[in-house]
Structures are given as C-alpha cells and as structure tokens.
Amino acid sequence: MYKQKSKTKNRRLSPRNYAVNSQSNSKVKLFNLAIKRLSPSWQACLPLACLIVLAWGYAAVAQTPAAGPTTAELKVALDTLWVAIAAFLVFFMNAGFCMLETGFCRQKNAVNVLSKNLIVFALSSIAFWLIGFALMFGDGNDFIGLSGFFLGGADNSPTTGDNYKGIFGAISWAGVPLAAKFLFQLVFAGTAATIVSGAVAERIKFVSFLIFSLLLVGILYPITGHWIWGTGWLADRGFWDFAGCTVVHSVGGWAALMGAAFLGPRLGRYQDRQVVAMPGHNMSIATLGCLILWLGWFGFNPGSVMAADPSAISHIAVTTNMSGAAGGIAATITAWLYLGKPDLSMIINGILAGLVGVTASCAYIGIPASLLIGFIAGVLVVFSVTFFDKLGIDDPVGATSVHLVCGIWGTLAVGLWAVGPGVYSWYGDALGPAKGLFAGGGFGQFGAQLLGVISVGGFTVLLSSIFWLALKATLGIRVSKEEELEGLDIGEHGMEAYSGFVKEGDATGFSGEQSSMGKF
C-alpha cells in the first residue's frame, strides 16, 4: 500500500519538477550565451571582478568597527551648534536695527542710516579680532587684558576648568572651540556699536561715525567688558550681568548720549522752546525691525549660556519673552494716558525696553519678576523719551531711553529680584548673584550692581567724550546745514533711497514736487 502511494506521489510531482528544471536550464543557457557574446577582454575581467568583490567582502567582515563619538565629544558638538545658532540670531539683529532706525528717520536720510548699520558690523569684526577680544578676555590684570591679540596664543578649548591651558582663562568656562567663543562675543560687540547709530542719525558725518565705531569696539567696549565678563575688578566685587544690560546696552547708550549731546539737535527740532515732531517716514519697516530684534533676543539672552542646557535655555527664553511683552503693554498704556494716543513708536520702544531690562537678570529670576521688570521698563521708556527732549538731547529713535535708561534699570533689577545661588540648576552654590532685596537678601547685591552702573557709566562718558571731542576738533562730526536740509543721502552718498517718489524738503512739509494729484 505504501509503495503504491509513493509511486502515485512521484507521478504527481514529476511534471512540476521537470518544468522547474527546464526553466533553470534555460536561464543557465541564456547566461552562458550572454557571456559568450562579450568580447574576450570583458570575459577576462569577470573573474577579476569576482575576486575584488570577495576581497572587499572579506575586508569588511574582518575589519574592526570604528568607535563612535564619546558622550563628551557629543556634548561639545551640541554646545557649539547652539552657540553658533545663537550667534547667527544676534547677527540677524543688525537687520532689525537697520529697519527700525530707517523707519524712525526721514526718507531723505534712509540710505545714510542703512549704510551706517551695514558697515558698522564689518568694522566691528576687524576691530574686535585685532585687539578687542584680547583686551576683553585675554589674560592680564583686573583692569584690562594683555594677551591674545589677533586671536592668537595658547589655547586648548573646548577644555574647561582646571584642565584648560591657555591665555583666555576668563572665558574658559565655555566648553566650545575658541572660534565659537569669538564669534558669539563679536556679535555682542557689533550690537553696542549699532546702538550709537540711531541716536546720532540724520546729522553726523559718515566718516566720523566710522572712526568712532572702531574706537568703541576696539578699545572702550572691551575694557569695561573685561571688568565684568573678563573676571576683572567688578566681577571680583560680586557684580553680575548675565547677557549685557551694562556690558552692551548701557555702554552703547552712554556713548550714544554723548554723541547726541556733542552733535546738537537736528535743524528745526526745537523752536520757541517747543519740540517739533519729525515723524519717521515708514513705520511699517520700523515695526518689522522691532519683530526682528525680538526674535534676535532669543539668541542674545539664552545663547549667553554658551551650552545646550535645555533647562537654562527654555527658562531664559520665557523670562525674556515675558519681559518684552510686559514692556510693550506698559508702554502702550502709559503713552495712551500720558500722550493721549497709543503711539506706535512708543509700543515698539516699550517692547525693546522690556527686552533690554531683563537682559542682566534673565537667568537669575522667576517669571513673575520678569513681568515686573518689563512692565517698569515700559513705563520708564515713555517718560525717558520726553525727558531727553526737554533737555534738548535729540535722539531720533530713542536709543538712549531704550538702551541706557532701561539698561541701568535692568542692571539694578538683579539686586532686587535675583533668587540667589543654588535655586536653578545652571549655576551652583558658588556661582550667580546673591539674593536680591525682594528675595530676602538685603542690599548687598543691589550695592554691587549700583557700583557697576556708576563706574562703567563714568568711564564710558569720559572716554567717549574724549573720542567725540577729538573727532570734532579734527574731522568735524556734523554735516553742513545745506547737506542736512537736502538730506544725507545726497550729501554723503550721492544717491536716494526712494528715487522717483515725492521728497520732504524740510521738517515741516514737502518740497513742492509735482505728483499725479497735483502740487503739494
């Protein structure tokens, strides 16, 4: 019975097997035929190709897999990436300053304002590389750095702490390459110089502004920065400024104030002891500039951690944003009540005031404190603008009110609301400011902050006054009356920003050019 079943099964399977074997044989024949059709040289290459493939396969199997990056190497890579992105955001703030200042100024000076904001970063890059970074972060004494010019000298970054061997010990806490440290600090230096541009707009000689910018970024800014961020004498006395309320904004604000004072007001600005309005020509691009600056601040403040610390970055971004929002709301309300209308220029400056005000303390305070700091800054900026006008200090964009006044306020706010060391994970018990007055810490930290405001302010006023007076006595710092009336675009640059459009002839009206609707 079994033999019968087996024979039946073999008879059933044999046709299928025959078909499969026939198909395989035909494929082999086709393959052989294809090889025979090849030229003799190609036929000789086939065995050699097989040997090469076999050798590569053996080498791939026999080779020991390469070790991947270590955790420390990955951390350096992530930290460097974050620092670079933050630097790019701060660099983009130059576009914000361009738009803001141009919109706040009259159209006949638009090219001049744009030119100053554009070239100032190029000059800052060279000056800071030549001497600025060395004076600020190079090893030296408590007053000034004395090594590291041209970004040269011993350095084994990104090594940190006791393992660091180099001449930039003041910034050895940042675990990123030296080039990343330089790039991030460079964009801060460029910001300080750009602050001056707005306060002296519409009447300064282009060449005098360029020279002053070189002196500011190459000498003045790095020296005061060394006192604070370069482990200088103010840092030794417990002064803290996380992202630059004093180092960047107040220094730029003091220099801008002295420039506006030595230049004098624009023609027609003050008549019969009354302030004559000279409204900006394009509030649309001014608003765009404000939004760009707001975005850039998320690199300015969180980037100052100089590490991809998720807790620190997110906390600082929130306190920064909340302060800017509170400043905008406060300035809107204050302008509405004080001036009678919710002035757009005040809203813009209120947002910037809140962002400036929290820059020193953003890593050391909670969210409620950031709201209070921003709100007070928004109120201050409105009254500050009118105060400087009463003094006869003509600042077309309100740079002194935003950066100087609110920079001072933000510096002092550290001494009022700092939560003290050990509260947040990004600085330990031995780091960060002491508790502020409203956090139960007394006046100790507030006193250190006040010392920093007075000393940096006094030195900046002295040195910037020397620079301005020297330029005034040699090259002159103000354009002629004719150039100012005609506009600096023509007098200084020989071109117009809005060729073909109706131009303003003076501060009070139009030039009388024809338009499609008739003569103004």
Disulfide bonds with the S-S distance in Angstrom:
none
